Amino acid sequence: MAQIANEFGYTQGSATKIGDYQHIVGGGNFPQQIGGLNFATIDGSPNTGTGSVPTSGPIRMSNFRGTRLQQVVNFWSSGSGGFRLNAKSRYNTNGMIGGNNHVAVVGGYKGRPSSSSGTAVHIHVNQAIGSERFDQDHCALRTGTWDTSTNLQVDVGGSGRIQGAGGFGGDGANGATGGNQGGTGTSGLGVEYSPTQVNIASGGIISGGFGGGGGGGGAHDHDHKSERTASGSGGGGGAGLPVGQGGTGPNNGTNGAEGEAAINGELAGEGGGETNNDSEAVGGNGGDGGSPNEAADAGENGSGGEGSGGGGGAAGGDGAAIRRTNSSIQVNISDPTNALNGRGSTTATTVQ
């Protein structure tokens, strides 16, 4: 009995009874709802209705054989999202978010142990978590490294979003030069513990940020008594969290147009339109930013006299949906609604 009580917590000191674990602390009945996770029993996997410990009727010590304390790291409650977060750091801090603990323990008979070894840990995301721009391997949420013999799961609920930042649109060419390359999107989930199970509920999202469109090329034309210049337009920003900003359209000759910022994590910004200086020098349009299942576009080449047109900038690449520290990290994914489709690699390595 002491071994069970040490695992799940003493319900009433030395008077703890095995039947107490058929209920939640305070005498409430299972199932226990924690965020979007529903625990049918003190030991059962969430949202499956299964478990070894019965919630009514006869109960035996043998029902606890092979069971584990279950803990839920809070990225589900209001205010628990943000940018560039680390699940193990939140577990270690063990503070409060509003009226909710950083870590909830199923059953509620004990607080979170200092070591996660021998327990089942659910990193439950039901809020939005974004990354930062520019470095492709920078992730919105990192699992962190956990104590040996932890059963680790990332459970993304129907309102959860883990997404990298969108790339900036490339700046348009300043005069008869080439447009600039669009920025690279950054990444969603970074897995640093093996093995890790990733579960995505209907409506949940794990996604890379998408690349920015390339800037348009510029152009120049020289005639006997006239000079004409057209600058390229900026590329559109890539979809992501945060969104990619649009590229600039320089003021040289016919001014380039600004690229649009992306609208949100799903909709990219459009590149600025073509510029035209009396049909003699034409600056290229900026490429549109990337979005799910739609790669960013390169900028259009400029065209002018004497072969002066500058090339359009290359499109920015996408971030990964899921990265892992190295190829030895095992990640198992349950994605019944195919939510990862078109949202970046799930096998990329290096995590920051």
C-alpha positions as CSV (number, residue, x, y, z in Angstrom):
1,M,0.0,0.0,0.0
2,A,2.8,2.4,0.8
3,Q,4.2,2.0,-2.7
4,I,0.9,3.0,-4.3
5,A,0.5,5.9,-1.9
6,N,4.0,7.2,-2.7
7,E,3.1,7.0,-6.4
8,F,-0.3,8.7,-6.3
9,G,-0.2,10.5,-3.0
10,Y,-1.6,9.8,0.4
11,T,-5.3,10.4,0.5
12,Q,-5.7,10.6,4.3
13,G,-2.3,10.0,5.8
14,S,-1.7,6.6,7.4
15,A,-5.5,5.9,7.0
16,T,-5.2,6.0,3.2
17,K,-7.3,3.2,1.6
18,I,-6.9,1.7,-1.9
19,G,-10.5,2.5,-2.7
20,D,-9.8,6.2,-2.3
21,Y,-8.1,6.2,-5.7
22,Q,-11.5,5.5,-7.4
23,H,-12.3,9.1,-6.8
24,I,-10.7,12.5,-7.3
25,V,-9.4,14.4,-4.2
26,G,-12.4,15.8,-2.2
27,G,-14.5,12.8,-3.2
28,G,-15.4,13.8,-6.7
29,N,-16.0,11.2,-9.4
30,F,-13.9,10.4,-12.4
31,P,-13.7,11.3,-15.3
32,Q,-11.4,14.3,-14.5
33,Q,-11.2,17.1,-17.1
34,I,-7.9,19.0,-17.4
35,G,-8.1,21.4,-20.2
36,G,-9.1,19.4,-23.3
37,L,-8.0,16.1,-21.7
38,N,-10.5,13.8,-20.1
39,F,-9.1,11.2,-17.7
40,A,-11.5,8.3,-17.1
41,T,-9.4,6.9,-14.2
42,I,-6.4,7.9,-12.1
43,D,-4.1,5.9,-14.4
44,G,-5.9,5.9,-17.8
45,S,-4.7,7.6,-21.0
46,P,-6.7,10.8,-21.7
47,N,-9.7,10.7,-24.0
48,T,-9.6,7.0,-24.4
49,G,-11.9,5.9,-21.5
50,T,-9.4,3.2,-20.5
51,G,-7.4,2.5,-17.4
52,S,-6.5,-0.3,-15.1
53,V,-7.8,1.2,-11.8
54,P,-11.6,0.8,-11.6
55,T,-13.7,3.8,-10.5
56,S,-16.4,1.7,-8.8
57,G,-16.8,-1.8,-7.5
58,P,-14.1,-4.2,-6.3
59,I,-10.5,-2.9,-6.4
60,R,-7.3,-4.8,-5.9
61,M,-3.6,-3.9,-5.5
62,S,-3.0,-5.9,-8.7
63,N,-5.0,-3.2,-10.5
64,F,-2.1,-0.8,-9.9
65,R,0.6,-3.0,-11.4
66,G,2.4,-1.1,-14.1
67,T,0.5,2.2,-13.5
68,R,2.1,5.6,-13.3
69,L,1.2,9.0,-11.8
70,Q,-0.1,11.3,-14.6
71,Q,0.8,14.9,-14.8
72,V,-0.3,17.6,-17.2
73,V,1.9,20.6,-18.0
74,N,-0.3,23.7,-18.5
75,F,-0.3,25.2,-21.9
76,W,-4.1,24.9,-22.0
77,S,-5.4,27.7,-19.7
78,S,-5.9,31.3,-20.6
79,G,-2.6,33.1,-20.5
80,S,-0.5,29.9,-20.8
81,G,0.5,30.5,-24.5
82,G,3.1,32.9,-25.7
83,F,6.4,32.8,-27.7
84,R,9.5,30.6,-27.5
85,L,8.4,28.4,-24.6
86,N,10.0,25.3,-22.9
87,A,7.8,22.7,-21.3
88,K,10.4,21.3,-18.9
89,S,11.2,24.8,-17.7
90,R,7.5,25.3,-16.9
91,Y,7.4,22.0,-15.1
92,N,10.5,23.0,-13.0
93,T,9.1,26.5,-12.2
94,N,5.9,25.0,-11.0
95,G,4.2,28.3,-10.5
96,M,0.7,29.6,-11.3
97,I,-1.0,30.9,-14.5
98,G,-4.0,32.8,-13.3
99,G,-5.8,30.4,-11.0
100,N,-4.2,27.3,-12.5
101,N,-1.0,25.5,-11.6
102,H,1.8,25.1,-14.1
103,V,1.4,21.3,-13.5
104,A,-1.8,19.5,-12.7
105,V,-1.6,16.0,-11.2
106,V,-4.4,13.6,-12.1
107,G,-6.4,12.6,-9.0
108,G,-5.0,15.6,-7.1
109,Y,-3.7,13.7,-4.1
110,K,-0.1,15.1,-4.4
111,G,1.8,17.9,-6.0
112,R,4.1,17.4,-8.9
113,P,7.3,15.5,-7.9
114,S,10.6,17.2,-8.5
115,S,11.7,14.4,-10.8
116,S,9.4,13.2,-13.6
117,S,11.0,9.8,-13.7
118,G,8.5,7.0,-13.6
119,T,5.6,9.3,-14.4
120,A,3.5,10.0,-17.5
121,V,3.8,13.7,-18.5
122,H,1.3,15.3,-20.9
123,I,2.4,18.6,-22.4
124,H,-1.1,19.9,-23.2
125,V,-1.4,22.8,-25.6
126,N,-4.8,24.4,-26.1
127,Q,-3.5,28.0,-26.6
128,A,-1.4,29.6,-29.4
129,I,2.4,29.4,-29.1
130,G,4.6,31.2,-31.6
131,S,8.3,31.4,-32.4
132,E,10.7,34.2,-33.4
133,R,11.9,35.2,-36.8
134,F,15.0,34.6,-38.9
135,D,16.5,31.3,-37.5
136,Q,14.9,28.3,-39.1
137,D,15.7,26.0,-36.2
138,H,14.2,28.3,-33.5
139,C,11.0,26.6,-32.3
140,A,7.8,27.9,-30.8
141,L,7.6,25.2,-28.2
142,R,10.5,22.9,-27.0
143,T,9.8,19.8,-25.0
144,G,13.0,20.3,-23.0
145,T,14.9,17.2,-21.8
146,W,13.2,15.1,-19.2
147,D,14.2,12.6,-16.5
148,T,14.9,9.1,-17.5
149,S,11.9,6.8,-17.7
150,T,9.4,9.6,-18.3
151,N,6.5,8.7,-20.6
152,L,6.2,11.9,-22.6
153,Q,3.3,13.1,-24.7
154,V,2.5,16.3,-26.5
155,D,-1.3,16.6,-26.6
156,V,-2.5,19.4,-28.9
157,G,-6.1,20.2,-28.3
158,G,-8.7,21.5,-30.8
159,S,-7.8,25.2,-29.9
160,G,-4.0,24.6,-29.8
161,R,-1.6,26.1,-32.2
162,I,2.2,25.6,-32.2
163,Q,3.7,27.6,-35.1
164,G,6.9,29.1,-36.3
165,A,7.2,32.7,-37.4
166,G,6.6,33.8,-41.0
167,G,9.5,35.0,-43.1
168,F,9.8,38.7,-44.2
169,G,9.2,39.5,-47.8
170,G,12.4,40.4,-49.7
171,D,13.0,44.1,-50.4
172,G,12.6,45.2,-54.0
173,A,15.6,46.2,-56.1
174,N,16.8,49.8,-55.6
175,G,17.1,50.8,-59.2
176,A,18.5,48.4,-61.9
177,T,19.8,45.8,-59.5
178,G,18.5,42.4,-58.3
179,G,15.7,41.9,-55.8
180,N,16.4,40.5,-52.3
181,Q,15.6,37.0,-51.2
182,G,12.6,36.4,-49.0
183,G,13.1,35.5,-45.4
184,T,12.9,31.9,-44.1
185,G,10.1,30.8,-41.8
186,T,11.0,29.3,-38.4
187,S,9.7,26.1,-36.7
188,G,6.9,24.8,-34.6
189,L,7.6,22.0,-32.1
190,G,11.1,21.1,-31.0
191,V,11.4,17.6,-29.5
192,E,14.4,17.0,-27.2
193,Y,13.4,13.8,-25.4
194,S,13.1,10.2,-26.8
195,P,10.7,8.7,-27.2
196,T,8.0,11.3,-27.5
197,Q,4.4,10.8,-28.5
198,V,2.7,13.7,-30.4
199,N,-1.1,13.7,-30.6
200,I,-3.0,16.3,-32.6
201,A,-6.8,16.6,-31.9
202,S,-9.2,17.8,-34.6
203,G,-8.7,21.5,-35.0
204,G,-5.2,21.5,-33.5
205,I,-2.3,22.8,-35.4
206,I,1.5,22.2,-35.4
207,S,3.1,24.1,-38.3
208,G,6.2,25.7,-39.5
209,G,6.2,29.4,-40.4
210,F,6.3,30.0,-44.2
211,G,8.8,31.8,-46.3
212,G,8.5,35.4,-47.5
213,G,8.2,36.2,-51.2
214,G,11.3,37.4,-53.1
215,G,11.7,41.1,-54.0
216,G,11.2,42.2,-57.6
217,G,14.2,43.1,-59.8
218,G,14.7,46.7,-61.0
219,A,15.5,48.0,-64.5
220,H,17.0,51.0,-66.3
221,D,16.8,52.4,-69.8
222,H,19.2,54.9,-71.4
223,D,18.1,56.8,-74.5
224,H,19.8,59.6,-76.3
225,K,18.2,62.3,-74.2
226,S,16.5,60.4,-71.4
227,E,17.2,58.1,-68.5
228,R,14.5,55.9,-67.0
229,T,14.7,53.8,-63.9
230,A,12.2,51.5,-62.2
231,S,12.7,49.9,-58.8
232,G,11.4,46.5,-57.9
233,S,8.5,45.9,-55.5
234,G,8.7,44.1,-52.1
235,G,7.7,40.5,-51.5
236,G,4.8,39.5,-49.4
237,G,5.3,38.2,-45.9
238,G,4.9,34.5,-45.1
239,A,2.1,33.2,-42.9
240,G,3.2,32.3,-39.3
241,L,3.1,33.3,-35.7
242,P,4.1,36.1,-35.7
243,V,3.4,36.9,-39.3
244,G,6.1,37.9,-41.8
245,Q,6.2,41.6,-42.7
246,G,6.2,42.7,-46.3
247,G,9.4,43.8,-48.1
248,T,10.0,47.5,-49.0
249,G,9.7,49.1,-52.4
250,P,12.7,51.5,-52.8
251,N,12.3,55.1,-54.1
252,N,14.5,55.2,-57.1
253,G,13.0,56.2,-60.4
254,T,9.5,54.7,-60.5
255,N,9.0,53.7,-56.9
256,G,8.6,50.1,-56.0
257,A,5.4,49.1,-54.2
258,E,5.5,47.7,-50.7
259,G,4.8,44.0,-50.1
260,E,1.9,43.2,-47.8
261,A,2.4,41.6,-44.4
262,A,0.8,38.2,-43.9
263,I,-2.7,38.2,-42.4
264,N,-2.3,35.4,-39.9
265,G,-0.8,31.9,-39.6
266,E,-2.9,30.7,-42.6
267,L,-2.9,33.6,-45.1
268,A,0.2,35.1,-46.6
269,G,0.8,38.6,-47.8
270,E,0.8,39.5,-51.5
271,G,3.9,41.0,-53.2
272,G,3.9,44.5,-54.5
273,G,2.8,45.0,-58.1
274,E,5.0,45.7,-61.1
275,T,6.3,49.2,-61.7
276,N,6.5,50.9,-65.1
277,N,8.5,53.9,-66.1
278,D,7.0,54.9,-69.5
279,S,7.2,51.3,-70.7
280,E,11.0,51.7,-71.1
281,A,12.0,50.4,-67.6
282,V,9.8,47.9,-65.8
283,G,10.4,46.8,-62.2
284,G,9.4,43.3,-61.3
285,N,6.6,42.5,-58.9
286,G,7.4,41.0,-55.5
287,G,6.6,37.4,-55.0
288,D,3.7,36.3,-52.7
289,G,4.5,34.9,-49.3
290,G,4.1,31.2,-48.5
291,S,1.2,29.6,-46.7
292,P,0.0,26.0,-46.0
293,N,0.4,23.9,-49.2
294,E,1.5,27.0,-51.1
295,A,5.3,27.8,-51.3
296,A,6.4,31.4,-51.5
297,D,7.1,32.9,-54.9
298,A,10.3,34.4,-56.2
299,G,10.2,38.0,-57.3
300,E,9.8,38.8,-61.0
301,N,12.8,40.0,-63.0
302,G,13.0,43.6,-64.1
303,S,13.2,44.5,-67.8
304,G,14.8,47.5,-69.4
305,G,17.0,48.7,-72.2
306,E,20.5,47.5,-72.9
307,G,19.8,44.2,-71.0
308,S,19.6,46.2,-67.7
309,G,16.9,44.1,-65.9
310,G,17.8,42.8,-62.5
311,G,16.8,39.4,-61.3
312,G,14.0,38.8,-58.9
313,G,14.9,37.7,-55.4
314,A,14.5,34.0,-54.5
315,A,11.6,32.9,-52.3
316,G,12.3,32.2,-48.6
317,G,12.1,28.6,-47.4
318,D,9.6,27.2,-44.9
319,G,10.3,26.3,-41.3
320,A,9.6,22.7,-40.0
321,A,6.4,21.7,-38.3
322,I,8.4,19.3,-36.0
323,R,12.1,19.3,-35.4
324,R,14.1,16.9,-33.2
325,T,17.5,17.4,-31.6
326,N,19.1,14.7,-33.8
327,S,18.1,11.7,-35.8
328,S,18.2,9.4,-32.8
329,I,15.2,11.1,-31.1
330,Q,12.1,9.0,-31.7
331,V,8.9,10.9,-32.4
332,N,5.6,9.0,-32.9
333,I,2.8,11.0,-34.3
334,S,-1.0,10.5,-34.1
335,D,-2.6,12.9,-36.6
336,P,-6.0,11.4,-37.6
337,T,-7.2,14.6,-39.4
338,N,-4.0,15.0,-41.4
339,A,-3.4,18.4,-39.8
340,L,0.3,18.3,-40.6
341,N,-0.3,18.2,-44.3
342,G,1.5,21.0,-46.1
343,R,2.9,22.5,-42.9
344,G,6.6,21.7,-43.1
345,S,8.9,18.8,-42.3
346,T,8.4,16.5,-39.3
347,T,11.9,15.0,-39.5
348,A,14.2,18.1,-39.5
349,T,17.0,18.0,-37.0
350,T,18.6,20.6,-34.6
351,V,16.4,22.5,-32.1
352,Q,17.0,25.9,-30.6
